[in-house]
Amino acid sequence: MSGFNTRAIHVGSEPDASTGAVNPPVYLTSTYAQDGVGVPRFSDYGRVDNPTRAALEHCLADLENAQFGVAFASGLAGEDALLRTLSPGEHVILGNDAYGGTYRLLTRIFGDWGVSVTCVDLSNLDEVRSAIRPSTRMLWIETPSNPLLNVSSIRVLSEVAHLHEARVVVDNTFATPYLQRPLDLGADVVVHSTTKYIGGHSDVIGGFVATNDDELAATLKFHQYAIGAVPGPLDCYLLVRGVKTLGVRMERHCANARAIAEFLATHPAVERVYYPGLKSHPGHDVAKEQMSDFGGMVSFTLRGGTGDARKVCESTQIFTLAESLGGVESLIELPAVMTHASTTGSLLELPDSLVRLSVGIEDVEDLLDDLNAALN
Ligand SMILES: Cc1ncc(COP(=O)(O)O)c(C=O)c1O
């Protein structure tokens, strides 16, 4: 099977061998019968393995062109399992506009454990190179980033990090494997909040980590069952179901987001639009090189500052004021006080007039009318 949509629909979801059911059964079981002492038929325990989870892991790894994939109970649980491969005294370089929860996990949990972090502008190679220390073990890239939609070159950054034997991690939540496959571009690990586009319907929390490194995969699998932040079988089923339509949803998210970004760019109340699909975006050329389209997220600042930004967020009728992203429905939020409140007072602090849109797959005319009315 070679086409993305064909693989998204069929890999891991072969008709059930005993019944022919075309969808993978939801295996609600915490344990498995053993044919003799220590001879389980499938696995010894539900935390260690579950067939619905295996179907999900198989499919998502395939879509990322990865040999191995491990699913977790949330995006942050997956990040935690990966960061536990570090030792006290080691150092991580993180983009200075990373998701606030990643920053919080690194600084407030792993920081206390002795891991240090330097936040840099990943589009400035001199800054990246000068942040590298002998103890640097990881370069963490989010591209496009949340919520500023900055784009950085996975290929170039991987070359730089590998000269210093640092592992390159890409948070591919915003792009999804439909638009960008970081392992093909030189990265070592891909992380996802599957809560977002992969699930696609705002009804499940999940995480996923993919790699071609067998030793790392074995450690992640060990962390998955030894720590226990596993997704339940129903959640895995929702993700298996969601990912089947990822390709068609992403096409529509991208088309709608492009139309909205172009509309906002000409609106007099809007100060600046952040969307990598706009030619004026500083990362447009890199995005064009490493992504097949520019995604469904758009951010913008308002000339009227924070008061106007709040008013817009509270005035839309179709865009729902809510955190999260990547679902079929459009959402609007104020990152500085909502999703990214944990970055207040830090290097990652955001402008308080910044509005973030997760553009859904509704009719674009309705979305444009909604924003137009809220902005006027
Ligand atoms: C880019 C990115 N990475 C990771 C996460 C964390 O994922 P989760 O909320 O599933 O733990 C989020 C959540 O918003 C995110 O936006």
The ligand as a MOL file (V3000), in Angstrom:
LIG
                    3D

  0  0  0     0  0            999 V3000
M  V30 BEGIN CTAB
M  V30 COUNTS 16 16 0 0 0
M  V30 BEGIN ATOM
M  V30 1 C 1.9800 21.4330 19.7730 0
M  V30 2 C 1.4820 20.6700 20.9630 0
M  V30 3 N 2.2380 19.6870 21.4740 0
M  V30 4 C 1.8350 18.9740 22.5530 0
M  V30 5 C 0.6480 19.2480 23.1950 0
M  V30 6 C 0.2330 18.4560 24.4110 0
M  V30 7 O -0.7470 17.5300 24.0680 0
M  V30 8 P -1.9010 16.9850 25.0570 0
M  V30 9 O -2.7750 18.1380 25.3820 0
M  V30 10 O -2.5540 15.9070 24.2670 0
M  V30 11 O -1.1970 16.4650 26.2660 0
M  V30 12 C -0.1760 20.2570 22.6910 0
M  V30 13 C -1.4520 20.5820 23.3500 0
M  V30 14 O -2.0770 21.5870 23.0620 0
M  V30 15 C 0.2520 20.9900 21.5550 0
M  V30 16 O -0.4800 21.9890 21.0260 0
M  V30 END ATOM
M  V30 BEGIN BOND
M  V30 1 1 1 2
M  V30 2 1 2 3
M  V30 3 2 2 15
M  V30 4 2 3 4
M  V30 5 1 4 5
M  V30 6 1 5 6
M  V30 7 2 5 12
M  V30 8 1 6 7
M  V30 9 1 7 8
M  V30 10 2 8 9
M  V30 11 1 8 10
M  V30 12 1 8 11
M  V30 13 1 12 13
M  V30 14 1 12 15
M  V30 15 2 13 14
M  V30 16 1 15 16
M  V30 END BOND
M  V30 END CTAB
M  END
